[in-house]
């Protein structure tokens, strides 16, 4: 079995995989990931560059069972509460471009299923993102 992920690596892998799920990692998404890592309490104590962690994640996406293996490793690294946090971070990345694409939505559904998140929790997280990223016009 592959080496286990730290909690910080697991959270970064969720965001990177969400960004890559539509086959186009935008600059806005990458900037958002950097800002999240720099500013959220879940990343307290993390020091080091995000780039090598993101690169390792992307390399695993190319594997035959890449997505399933990534989700297994991430789930193993996170407590149930941090699985909710991971889902919220994935939703943030999907929402930053103003509209989640079909591949991103499918990946979010995979995360919610794999992490056994309650529908009410998922709905609340998604609603919160829609409200935050709603345009004035």
Secondary structure by P-SEA (a helix, b strand, c coil): ccccccaaaaaaaaaaaaaaccccccaaaaaaaaaaaacccccccccccaaaaaaaaaaaaaccaaaaaaaaaaaaaccaaaaaaaaaaaaaaaaccccccaaaaaaaaaaaaaacccaaaaaaaaaaaaaaacccc
